[in-house]
Amino acid sequence: MNSMVTFKSSYLQQVIEMAEKKNSNEPEFMQAMKEVLCSLEPLIIKNEEEYKRNSLIERLIEPERIITFRVPWLDDKGQVQVNRGYRVQFNGSIGPYKGGLRFHPSVNQSIMKFLAFEQIFKNALTGLPIGGGKGGSDFDPKGKSDMEIMKFCQSFMNELQKHIGQDVDVPAGDIGVGAREIGYLFGQFRKIRNTYEAGVLTGKGIEYGGSLARKEATGYGLMYFMREMLKANNISISGKKIIISGSGNVAIYACEKAQQMGANVIAMSDSSGCIFDENGINLSVIKDLKEVKRARIKEYLNYVPSAKYFENISEIPSVYNIEADIVLPCATQNDITLKTAKLLVEQGVIAVGEGANMPCTNEAVEYFIENKVLIAPGKAANAGGVATSALEMSQNSIRDFWTFEEVDRKLEMIMVNIFKQCQNADEKYNLGINYVAGANIAAFEKISKAMIAQGII
Ligand code: NDP
């Protein structure tokens, strides 16, 4: 599906050829865009005249705005460091731009655009009034002192604050941006703007406008979606063996909910390697290592000596060599290539839940679908985080604070509804159990209507 993709619709073909030329150095963005457009083709063919007249698809794939900026900061040795900051405001037709900030050395414009593009569809699926955006920096938080993290966040916000606001654009966390970073970012926003605009950022601490259950939301939401998807296919989650790639925010809370649902999570990883604990992962050890000590996952063995550690040595991350019924990639994009997908199918996987954004390559997704592996697509399955961020914004607007159970109940309802939308689109368009295409179609139906209604802007 990747570079050689061809469409039956001549309009779509033209659009893609133009996009290839314009974005030739943005492989992740092209990958995300093609994946979506391929699955929208039946709809596009049906409405080709109207979409063409409106240049709807050309507008859909062009961000409304991209902001890039210099982020200078002083390290602990007194040396000035310079990073690049980004904010992509991709599509605001449904509501204020909304999407996380990623701090990771791999961040570039292609990755920012792919994430912001995915976010448009994800946010539409939540049913809440939020548009699609994403941002971040090539700053590497690993090995930095707390003071360095604070100085970086303050400098980043010095520029970002010009472009955000509770009715304009509302960033949140993503890889490398957790509660600590959101705290520093919010503090700097408040200082510069001299206003307590709590709804300008989500993922805040509970003491200053955050929502209960936001921390848990993406991982919990992933498991609510997975449960619904399995149930629709007459499979129970209880007793299933699960492996999770990653051990960050999404991975930890997916593990927690999976364990609550009676599944057995036997492996988790970080970018260096994975731990395998056939008795079931001890999650309090992982939380202590990752949320408190910011340590490597290998150190799990210091607490659970019977577990095993496998370093990543080949192009297939070590965690995927462990046999399981359900695989939850919760680390980063393109973690599962076709080669890994083949291995997983050989090992008998029945379902894959994308906790991360675009963790499977397009070829891997196609291979899973061909081999009747159920796929919970990231856009839908990991939407619980942003949905709960929108609930945080609601609480900020009405100056209220809901209980954990209240937020969790709303989250669960949203995830059940997102699954239903994917399932309905799958049935309506005869997709043959393809929730990936179902999610794209369901989201696009809403976005396209909003864009057309608002005229050529
Ligand atoms: P965290 O920073 O909390 O954790 C990221 C995890 O992934 C870590 O275990 C990290 O290992 C691993 N990882 C990161 N980069 C790589 C890499 N290049 N190769 C291998 N492993 C890697 O991030 P989150 O848990 O918040 O995010 C994980 C994924 O979920 C991302 O794709 C994000 O976009 C997506 N997501 C997050 C949401 C949220 O609410 N947080 C919402 C929706 C999607 P190490 O520490 O070794 O780098």
Boltz pocket constraint, residues with backbone or C-beta under 6 A from the ligand:
constraints:
  - pocket:
      binder: B
      contacts: [[A, 173], [A, 174], [A, 175], [A, 176], [A, 177], [A, 214], [A, 218], [A, 245], [A, 246], [A, 247], [A, 248], [A, 249], [A, 250], [A, 251], [A, 269], [A, 270], [A, 271], [A, 272], [A, 330], [A, 331], [A, 332], [A, 333], [A, 355], [A, 356], [A, 357], [A, 382], [A, 383], [A, 385], [A, 386]]
      max_distance: 6.0
